């Protein structure tokens, strides 16, 4: 009987260690993925970087304008990361959002 109890505790300990290791691995993977997303610049240079390079005369004013136009063009063409929030409808214009609860307004609003 004591041998069986020791074996059960051993298996339970190995299981807890395995589950803990798995959870730590998942957490580490999420943290790494989140950091990689936030650290990657969308452009190799920002417009501020270009301004500083132009001020240090590392690039000519013509190169600055061309690179700036390229960055702005890419930013305009890139899809937005967050969808735009819809503007609220004007209650004075009599517009209502269609939803499951649409119906006559409460008595106090009439």
DSSP file (Angstrom, degrees, kcal/mol; ACC not computed):
  #  RESIDUE AA STRUCTURE BP1 BP2  ACC     N-H-->O    O-->H-N    N-H-->O    O-->H-N    TCO  KAPPA ALPHA  PHI   PSI    X-CA   Y-CA   Z-CA
    1    1 A X     >        0   0    0      0, 0.0     4,-2.0     0, 0.0     5,-0.2   0.000 360.0 360.0 360.0 -44.6    0.0    0.0    0.0
    2    2 A X  H  >  +     0   0    0      1,-0.2     4,-2.2     2,-0.2     5,-0.2   0.865 360.0  55.5 -61.7 -32.4    2.7    2.6    0.8
    3    3 A X  H  > S+     0   0    0      1,-0.2     4,-2.1     2,-0.2    -1,-0.2   0.905 107.0  49.4 -65.3 -40.6    4.3    1.8   -2.6
    4    4 A X  H  > S+     0   0    0      2,-0.2     4,-2.4     1,-0.2    -2,-0.2   0.893 110.0  51.0 -65.1 -41.2    1.0    2.7   -4.3
    5    5 A X  H  X S+     0   0    0     -4,-2.0     4,-2.3     2,-0.2     5,-0.2   0.915 110.3  49.1 -63.5 -43.3    0.7    5.9   -2.4
    6    6 A X  H  X S+     0   0    0     -4,-2.2     4,-2.2     1,-0.2    -1,-0.2   0.901 110.8  50.8 -61.9 -40.7    4.2    7.0   -3.3
    7    7 A X  H  X S+     0   0    0     -4,-2.1     4,-2.5     2,-0.2    -2,-0.2   0.908 109.7  49.7 -64.8 -42.1    3.5    6.1   -7.0
    8    8 A X  H  X S+     0   0    0     -4,-2.4     4,-2.7     2,-0.2    -2,-0.2   0.910 111.7  48.2 -63.4 -42.7    0.3    8.2   -7.0
    9    9 A X  H  X S+     0   0    0     -4,-2.3     4,-2.5     2,-0.2    -1,-0.2   0.880 111.3  51.4 -64.9 -37.1    2.1   11.2   -5.5
   10   10 A X  H  X S+     0   0    0     -4,-2.2     4,-2.3     2,-0.2    -2,-0.2   0.934 112.1  45.3 -64.0 -46.4    4.9   10.8   -8.0
   11   11 A X  H  X S+     0   0    0     -4,-2.5     4,-2.4     1,-0.2    -2,-0.2   0.910 113.2  50.6 -64.8 -42.1    2.4   10.8  -10.9
   12   12 A X  H  X S+     0   0    0     -4,-2.7     4,-2.5     2,-0.2    -2,-0.2   0.916 110.8  49.3 -61.7 -43.1    0.5   13.8   -9.5
   13   13 A X  H  X S+     0   0    0     -4,-2.5     4,-2.4     2,-0.2    -2,-0.2   0.914 111.1  48.5 -63.1 -43.8    3.8   15.7   -9.1
   14   14 A X  H  X S+     0   0    0     -4,-2.3     4,-2.5     1,-0.2    -1,-0.2   0.901 111.8  50.9 -62.6 -40.7    4.8   15.0  -12.6
   15   15 A X  H  X S+     0   0    0     -4,-2.4     4,-2.7     2,-0.2     5,-0.2   0.917 110.4  48.0 -63.2 -44.0    1.4   16.0  -13.9
   16   16 A X  H  X S+     0   0    0     -4,-2.5     4,-2.6     1,-0.2    -2,-0.2   0.917 112.9  48.6 -64.5 -42.5    1.4   19.3  -12.0
   17   17 A X  H  X S+     0   0    0     -4,-2.4     4,-2.4     2,-0.2    -2,-0.2   0.912 112.3  49.6 -62.9 -41.7    4.9   20.1  -13.3
   18   18 A X  H  X S+     0   0    0     -4,-2.5     4,-2.3     2,-0.2    -2,-0.2   0.927 112.6  45.6 -63.6 -45.9    3.8   19.3  -16.8
   19   19 A X  H  X S+     0   0    0     -4,-2.7     4,-2.6     2,-0.2    -2,-0.2   0.910 113.3  50.8 -65.0 -41.6    0.7   21.5  -16.7
   20   20 A X  H  X S+     0   0    0     -4,-2.6     4,-2.4    -5,-0.2    -2,-0.2   0.914 110.9  48.4 -61.3 -42.9    2.8   24.3  -15.1
   21   21 A X  H  X S+     0   0    0     -4,-2.4     4,-2.2     2,-0.2    -1,-0.2   0.906 111.2  50.6 -63.6 -42.0    5.4   24.0  -17.8
   22   22 A X  H  X S+     0   0    0     -4,-2.3     4,-2.3     2,-0.2    -2,-0.2   0.927 111.2  47.9 -62.0 -45.7    2.7   24.0  -20.5
   23   23 A X  H  X S+     0   0    0     -4,-2.6     4,-2.5     1,-0.2    -2,-0.2   0.900 111.6  49.9 -64.1 -40.5    1.0   27.1  -19.1
   24   24 A X  H  X S+     0   0    0     -4,-2.4     4,-2.6     2,-0.2    -1,-0.2   0.888 109.9  51.8 -64.7 -37.6    4.3   29.0  -18.8
   25   25 A X  H  X S+     0   0    0     -4,-2.2     4,-2.4     2,-0.2    -2,-0.2   0.913 110.3  47.7 -63.6 -42.9    5.1   28.1  -22.4
   26   26 A X  H  X S+     0   0    0     -4,-2.3     4,-2.2     2,-0.2    -2,-0.2   0.928 113.2  48.3 -63.8 -44.7    1.8   29.4  -23.6
   27   27 A X  H  X S+     0   0    0     -4,-2.5     4,-2.3     1,-0.2    -2,-0.2   0.919 111.8  49.1 -61.8 -44.6    2.2   32.7  -21.6
   28   28 A X  H  X S+     0   0    0     -4,-2.6     4,-2.5     1,-0.2    -1,-0.2   0.905 109.9  52.1 -62.8 -41.2    5.8   33.1  -22.9
   29   29 A X  H  X S+     0   0    0     -4,-2.4     4,-2.4     1,-0.2    -1,-0.2   0.904 110.3  47.9 -61.7 -42.0    4.6   32.6  -26.5
   30   30 A X  H  X S+     0   0    0     -4,-2.2     4,-2.5     2,-0.2    -1,-0.2   0.914 111.8  49.4 -66.0 -41.9    1.9   35.2  -26.2
   31   31 A X  H  X S+     0   0    0     -4,-2.3     4,-2.4     2,-0.2    -2,-0.2   0.919 112.4  47.3 -63.8 -42.8    4.2   37.7  -24.6
   32   32 A X  H  X S+     0   0    0     -4,-2.5     4,-2.5     2,-0.2    -2,-0.2   0.929 112.8  48.8 -64.1 -44.9    6.8   37.2  -27.4
   33   33 A X  H  X S+     0   0    0     -4,-2.4     4,-1.9    -5,-0.2    -2,-0.2   0.905 112.0  49.1 -62.5 -41.2    4.2   37.5  -30.1
   34   34 A X  H  X S+     0   0    0     -4,-2.5     4,-2.1     1,-0.2    -1,-0.2   0.915 112.1  48.3 -64.4 -42.9    2.8   40.7  -28.6
   35   35 A X  H  X S+     0   0    0     -4,-2.4     4,-2.1     1,-0.2    -2,-0.2   0.896 109.3  52.7 -65.6 -39.4    6.2   42.3  -28.3
   36   36 A X  H  X S+     0   0    0     -4,-2.5     4,-1.0     1,-0.2    -1,-0.2   0.894 110.0  49.0 -64.1 -38.7    7.1   41.4  -31.9
   37   37 A X  H  < S+     0   0    0     -4,-1.9     3,-0.2     1,-0.2    -1,-0.2   0.918 115.0  43.1 -65.5 -42.7    3.9   43.0  -33.1
   38   38 A X  H  < S+     0   0    0     -4,-2.1    -2,-0.2     1,-0.2    -1,-0.2   0.773 112.8  51.9 -78.2 -25.1    4.4   46.2  -31.2
   39   39 A X  H  < S+     0   0    0     -4,-2.1     2,-0.7    -5,-0.2    -1,-0.2   0.675  85.4  94.8 -85.6 -17.0    8.2   46.6  -31.9
   40   40 A X  S  < S-     0   0    0     -4,-1.0     2,-0.1    -3,-0.2    -4,-0.0  -0.640  70.6-141.3 -80.9 116.0    8.0   46.3  -35.7
   41   41 A X        -     0   0    0     -2,-0.7    -2,-0.1     1,-0.1     3,-0.0  -0.446   8.4-136.3 -70.7 149.6    7.8   49.7  -37.3
   42   42 A X  S    S+     0   0    0     -2,-0.1     2,-0.3     1,-0.1    -1,-0.1   0.760  91.1  31.7 -76.9 -23.8    5.5   49.9  -40.3
   43   43 A X  S    S-     0   0    0      1,-0.1    -1,-0.1    31,-0.0     3,-0.1  -0.946  78.8-126.8-129.8 150.9    8.1   51.9  -42.2
   44   44 A X  S    S+     0   0    0     -2,-0.3     2,-0.4     1,-0.1    -1,-0.1   0.839 100.1  26.6 -66.1 -29.8   11.9   51.8  -42.1
   45   45 A X  S    S-     0   0    0     22,-0.1     2,-0.2    -3,-0.0    -1,-0.1  -0.974  74.0-142.5-130.6 145.6   11.9   55.5  -41.4
   46   46 A X     >  -     0   0    0     -2,-0.4     4,-2.2     1,-0.1     5,-0.1  -0.591  34.3-108.3 -93.7 167.6    9.4   57.9  -39.9
   47   47 A X  H  > S+     0   0    0      1,-0.2     4,-2.4    -2,-0.2     5,-0.2   0.873 123.3  55.3 -63.6 -35.1    8.9   61.4  -41.2
   48   48 A X  H  > S+     0   0    0      2,-0.2     4,-2.4     1,-0.2    -1,-0.2   0.906 105.6  51.8 -63.1 -40.7   10.7   62.6  -38.1
   49   49 A X  H  > S+     0   0    0      1,-0.2     4,-2.4     2,-0.2    -2,-0.2   0.920 109.8  49.7 -59.5 -43.1   13.7   60.4  -38.9
   50   50 A X  H  X S+     0   0    0     -4,-2.2     4,-2.5     2,-0.2    -2,-0.2   0.905 108.8  51.9 -64.1 -40.8   13.7   61.9  -42.4
   51   51 A X  H  X S+     0   0    0     -4,-2.4     4,-2.7     1,-0.2    -1,-0.2   0.938 110.9  47.8 -59.9 -45.7   13.6   65.5  -41.1
   52   52 A X  H  X S+     0   0    0     -4,-2.4     4,-2.1     1,-0.2    -1,-0.2   0.897 111.2  50.6 -63.5 -39.2   16.5   64.7  -38.8
   53   53 A X  H  <>S+     0   0    0     -4,-2.4     5,-3.1     2,-0.2     6,-0.9   0.891 111.2  48.8 -64.3 -38.6   18.5   63.2  -41.7
   54   54 A X  H ><5S+     0   0    0     -4,-2.5     3,-1.1     3,-0.2    -2,-0.2   0.907 110.3  50.8 -67.2 -40.9   17.8   66.2  -43.8
   55   55 A X  H 3<5S+     0   0    0     -4,-2.7    -2,-0.2     1,-0.3    -1,-0.2   0.855 111.0  48.1 -64.9 -34.4   18.9   68.6  -41.0
   56   56 A X  T 3<5S-     0   0    0     -4,-2.1    -1,-0.3    -5,-0.2    -2,-0.2   0.426 115.4-121.6 -82.9   2.1   22.1   66.6  -40.6
   57   57 A X  T < 5S+     0   0    0     -3,-1.1    -3,-0.2     2,-0.2    -2,-0.1   0.803  74.9 130.6  60.1  33.7   22.5   66.8  -44.4
   58   58 A X  S   <S+     0   0    0     -5,-3.1     2,-0.3    -6,-0.2    -4,-0.2   0.718  76.7  27.4 -82.3 -23.6   22.5   63.0  -44.8
   59   59 A X  S    S-     0   0    0     -6,-0.9    -2,-0.2    -9,-0.1    -1,-0.1  -0.950  88.6-113.5-133.0 156.1   19.9   63.3  -47.5
   60   60 A X     >  -     0   0    0     -2,-0.3     4,-2.5     1,-0.1     5,-0.2  -0.424  31.8-108.4 -82.7 162.5   19.1   66.1  -49.9
   61   61 A X  H  > S+     0   0    0      1,-0.2     4,-2.3     2,-0.2     5,-0.2   0.856 121.9  53.5 -57.9 -34.2   15.9   68.1  -49.7
   62   62 A X  H  > S+     0   0    0      2,-0.2     4,-2.3     1,-0.2    -1,-0.2   0.913 108.9  47.5 -67.5 -41.8   14.8   66.4  -52.9
   63   63 A X  H  > S+     0   0    0      2,-0.2     4,-2.8     1,-0.2     5,-0.3   0.898 110.6  53.5 -64.4 -39.5   15.4   62.9  -51.4
   64   64 A X  H  X S+     0   0    0     -4,-2.5     4,-2.7     1,-0.2     5,-0.2   0.945 110.0  46.7 -58.5 -49.1   13.5   64.0  -48.3
   65   65 A X  H  X S+     0   0    0     -4,-2.3     4,-2.3     1,-0.2    -2,-0.2   0.904 114.0  47.8 -62.3 -41.7   10.5   65.1  -50.4
   66   66 A X  H  X S+     0   0    0     -4,-2.3     4,-1.9     2,-0.2    -1,-0.2   0.927 115.2  43.9 -66.4 -44.7   10.5   61.8  -52.4
   67   67 A X  H  X S+     0   0    0     -4,-2.8     4,-2.4     2,-0.2    -2,-0.2   0.877 113.2  52.3 -68.6 -36.8   10.8   59.6  -49.3
   68   68 A X  H  X S+     0   0    0     -4,-2.7     4,-2.6    -5,-0.3     5,-0.2   0.920 109.1  49.5 -63.9 -44.1    8.2   61.6  -47.4
   69   69 A X  H  X S+     0   0    0     -4,-2.3     4,-2.4    -5,-0.2    -1,-0.2   0.880 110.0  51.9 -63.2 -37.7    5.8   61.2  -50.3
   70   70 A X  H  X S+     0   0    0     -4,-1.9     4,-2.3     2,-0.2    -2,-0.2   0.933 111.2  46.5 -63.7 -46.1    6.4   57.5  -50.4
   71   71 A X  H  X S+     0   0    0     -4,-2.4     4,-2.4     1,-0.2    -2,-0.2   0.932 113.6  47.8 -63.0 -45.8    5.7   57.1  -46.7
   72   72 A X  H  X S+     0   0    0     -4,-2.6     4,-2.3     1,-0.2    -1,-0.2   0.901 111.0  52.0 -63.6 -40.4    2.6   59.2  -46.8
   73   73 A X  H  X S+     0   0    0     -4,-2.4     4,-1.8    -5,-0.2    -1,-0.2   0.903 110.7  47.5 -62.0 -41.5    1.4   57.2  -49.8
   74   74 A X  H  X S+     0   0    0     -4,-2.3     4,-1.7     2,-0.2    -2,-0.2   0.894 111.1  51.3 -66.9 -39.3    1.9   53.9  -48.0
   75   75 A X  H  < S+     0   0    0     -4,-2.4    -2,-0.2     1,-0.2    -1,-0.2   0.893 111.0  47.9 -65.7 -38.4    0.1   55.2  -44.9
   76   76 A X  H  < S+     0   0    0     -4,-2.3    -1,-0.2     1,-0.2    -2,-0.2   0.856 115.5  44.9 -68.7 -34.1   -2.9   56.3  -47.0
   77   77 A X  H  < S+     0   0    0     -4,-1.8    -2,-0.2    -5,-0.2    -1,-0.2   0.702  92.4  99.1 -83.4 -20.2   -3.0   53.0  -48.8
   78   78 A X  S  < S-     0   0    0     -4,-1.7     2,-0.1    -5,-0.1     3,-0.1  -0.402  81.3-111.2 -70.4 141.5   -2.6   50.8  -45.7
   79   79 A X        -     0   0    0      1,-0.1     2,-0.2    -2,-0.1    -1,-0.1  -0.417  38.0-102.5 -68.7 148.5   -5.7   49.3  -44.2
   80   80 A X        -     0   0    0      1,-0.1    -1,-0.1    -2,-0.1     3,-0.1  -0.469  18.3-142.3 -71.7 141.3   -6.7   50.7  -40.8
   81   81 A X  S    S+     0   0    0      1,-0.2     2,-0.4    -2,-0.2    -1,-0.1   0.812  90.6  38.0 -74.8 -29.3   -5.8   48.5  -37.9
   82   82 A X  S    S-     0   0    0      3,-0.0    -1,-0.2    -3,-0.0     3,-0.1  -0.978  91.7-118.2-121.9 133.8   -9.0   49.4  -36.1
   83   83 A X        -     0   0    0     -2,-0.4     2,-0.1     1,-0.1    -2,-0.0  -0.355  39.0 -98.5 -66.7 150.1  -12.3   49.9  -37.9
   84   84 A X        -     0   0    0      1,-0.1     2,-0.3    -4,-0.0    -1,-0.1  -0.411  36.0-119.2 -66.9 143.0  -13.8   53.4  -37.6
   85   85 A X        -     0   0    0     -2,-0.1    -1,-0.1     1,-0.1     2,-0.1  -0.657  33.1-109.1 -81.6 138.3  -16.5   53.8  -35.0
   86   86 A X        -     0   0    0     -2,-0.3     2,-0.2     1,-0.1    -1,-0.1  -0.396  33.0-112.6 -67.3 144.1  -19.9   54.8  -36.5
   87   87 A X        -     0   0    0      1,-0.1    -1,-0.1    -2,-0.1     2,-0.1  -0.494  37.7-102.0 -71.9 144.9  -20.9   58.3  -35.7
   88   88 A X        -     0   0    0     -2,-0.2     2,-0.1     1,-0.1    -1,-0.1  -0.411  40.0-111.2 -66.8 144.6  -24.0   58.5  -33.4
   89   89 A X        -     0   0    0      1,-0.1     2,-0.7    -2,-0.1    -1,-0.1  -0.451  30.0-107.8 -76.1 150.2  -27.2   59.3  -35.3
   90   90 A X    > > -     0   0    0      1,-0.2     5,-1.2    -2,-0.1     3,-1.0  -0.687  23.2-162.4 -81.7 112.2  -28.8   62.7  -34.7
   91   91 A X  G > 5S+     0   0    0     -2,-0.7     3,-1.1     1,-0.2    -1,-0.2   0.781  89.2  62.6 -66.7 -23.9  -31.9   62.2  -32.6
   92   92 A X  G 3 5S+     0   0    0      1,-0.2    -1,-0.2     2,-0.1    -2,-0.0   0.780  97.7  56.8 -70.0 -25.5  -33.2   65.7  -33.7
   93   93 A X  G < 5S-     0   0    0     -3,-1.0    -1,-0.2     2,-0.1    -2,-0.2   0.486 116.8-113.5 -84.6  -1.9  -33.3   64.4  -37.3
   94   94 A X  T < 5 +     0   0    0     -3,-1.1     2,-0.3     1,-0.3    -3,-0.2   0.639  67.1 145.4  81.7  14.3  -35.6   61.6  -36.3
   95   95 A X      < -     0   0    0     -5,-1.2     2,-0.4     2,-0.0    -1,-0.3  -0.668  24.5-175.7 -87.4 139.4  -33.1   58.9  -37.1
   96   96 A X        -     0   0    0     -2,-0.3     2,-0.4    -3,-0.1    -6,-0.1  -0.981  27.9-116.1-131.1 146.9  -33.0   55.8  -35.0
   97   97 A X        -     0   0    0     -2,-0.4     2,-0.5    -8,-0.1    -9,-0.0  -0.648  33.0-120.6 -77.3 133.5  -30.7   52.8  -35.1
   98   98 A X        +     0   0    0     -2,-0.4     2,-0.3     4,-0.1    -1,-0.1  -0.650  54.0 140.0 -75.3 123.8  -32.4   49.6  -36.0
   99   99 A X    >   -     0   0    0     -2,-0.5     3,-1.6     1,-0.0    -3,-0.0  -0.924  66.9 -90.4-151.5 177.7  -32.0   47.1  -33.2
  100  100 A X  T 3  S+     0   0    0     -2,-0.3    -2,-0.0     1,-0.3    -1,-0.0   0.762 123.1  50.6 -66.2 -24.6  -34.0   44.4  -31.4
  101  101 A X  T 3  S+     0   0    0      2,-0.1    -1,-0.3     0, 0.0     2,-0.1   0.276  79.1 129.3 -98.0  11.6  -35.2   47.0  -28.8
  102  102 A X    <   +     0   0    0     -3,-1.6     2,-0.3    -6,-0.0    -4,-0.1  -0.436  28.7 107.2 -71.2 141.5  -36.4   49.5  -31.3
  103  103 A X  S    S-     0   0    0     -2,-0.1     3,-0.1     3,-0.0    -2,-0.1  -0.930  74.8 -24.4 176.9-165.4  -39.9   50.7  -30.6
  104  104 A X  S    S-     0   0    0     -2,-0.3     3,-0.1     1,-0.1     6,-0.0  -0.371  74.0-105.7 -65.8 146.5  -41.6   53.8  -29.3
  105  105 A X        -     0   0    0      1,-0.1    -1,-0.1     2,-0.1     5,-0.1  -0.269  48.4 -80.9 -67.0 159.3  -39.3   55.9  -27.1
  106  106 A X    >>  -     0   0    0      1,-0.1     3,-1.7    -3,-0.1     4,-0.6  -0.193  44.5-107.3 -57.8 155.9  -40.0   55.8  -23.3
  107  107 A X  G >4 S+     0   0    0      1,-0.3     3,-0.9     2,-0.2    -1,-0.1   0.816 117.4  59.5 -57.5 -34.9  -42.9   58.0  -22.1
  108  108 A X  G 34 S+     0   0    0      1,-0.2    -1,-0.3     2,-0.1    -2,-0.1   0.714 103.2  52.9 -70.6 -18.7  -40.5   60.6  -20.5
  109  109 A X  G <4        0   0    0     -3,-1.7    -1,-0.2     1,-0.2    -2,-0.2   0.578 360.0 360.0 -90.4 -10.5  -38.8   61.2  -23.9
  110  110 A X    <<        0   0    0     -3,-0.9    -1,-0.2    -4,-0.6    -2,-0.1   0.489 360.0 360.0 -76.1 360.0  -42.0   62.0  -25.8
